Amino acid sequence: MHNSKPWYQIEADIIAEFEKPETIRRWNYYTSVNGRSVWIIIASHNGRKYLKTQGDGYAPDNLLSLKDCP
């Protein structure tokens, strides 16, 4: 794990990165909350794409546990 500063990226930009072919994708995304890291994935509901974390057996969703960005 890297000990780095928090950062922010717009959801639409992350989804666009995920939709690139893996051969040209520059980034994969994960979140770490309370020492537990989990990959971020795209989900869809009624045609709207959104980000969520892979199931890790712990509630709540890791993204929902993050503090708001300044």
DASUL-V50858 format. One record per residue. N is the residue number from 0. OMEGA is omega in whole degrees, -180 to 180 (none if undefined). NEAR is the number of other ideal C-beta (glycine too) atoms within 8 Angstrom. Layout:
BEGIN
N,OMEGA,NEAR
N,OMEGA,NEAR
END
This chain:
BEGIN
0,176,4
1,175,3
2,-173,3
3,179,5
4,174,3
5,178,6
6,-174,5
7,173,5
8,-179,6
9,-178,6
10,-178,8
11,179,6
12,178,8
13,178,12
14,178,11
15,178,8
16,179,11
17,-176,9
18,175,6
19,173,9
20,-177,5
21,-178,5
22,178,4
23,178,6
24,-179,10
25,-171,5
26,163,5
27,-173,5
28,174,9
29,174,8
30,179,11
31,180,9
32,-180,8
33,177,4
34,179,5
35,179,9
36,180,7
37,-179,11
38,175,8
39,-180,12
40,175,9
41,173,9
42,-180,8
43,176,8
44,-178,6
45,177,4
46,178,4
47,179,6
48,178,6
49,-179,9
50,173,11
51,177,9
52,174,12
53,179,8
54,178,4
55,177,8
56,180,3
57,178,5
58,-4,3
59,176,5
60,-177,8
61,180,14
62,179,10
63,-180,6
64,-178,8
65,176,8
66,175,4
67,177,4
68,179,5
69,none,2
END
